C-alpha cells in the first residue's frame, strides 16, 4: 500500500469520502457538511500536505492540510503511522 492509499484509509476512518473522478467530496471537518473537496492530482503531488477545502465559502470556509487534520507532522512518514481513531 502506498502513501496515498494510507492517507485515504486514515481519512475514511474519520470522514465520509466519495470519489467524484478528478476529486473527492469529503465531510467537512469544520461544518460537518458533505461539502469539502480534495483534488486527486494535489494528493498525488503533495501527499499529506494536500489541502481539504470546504466549498461553503460564505458559511464555513474551512481550509486545512491533511497533515493538520490527521494531527501529524508535515515531515512524518505516513507508512510508519498506526491508524487509530
Number of C-alpha atoms within 10 A of each C-alpha: 6 8 15 18 12 17 19 15 14 19 18 14 12 14 17 15 20 14 12 11 9 9 15 18 22 24 22 24 20 14 15 14 15 18 18 25 22 21 17 18 12 15 20 12 11 14 19 27 17 19 22 24 23 27 18 15 10 7 9 18 15 18 18 16 18 23 19 13 15 14 9 14 12 14 9 11 11 21 14 7 11 9 13 6 7
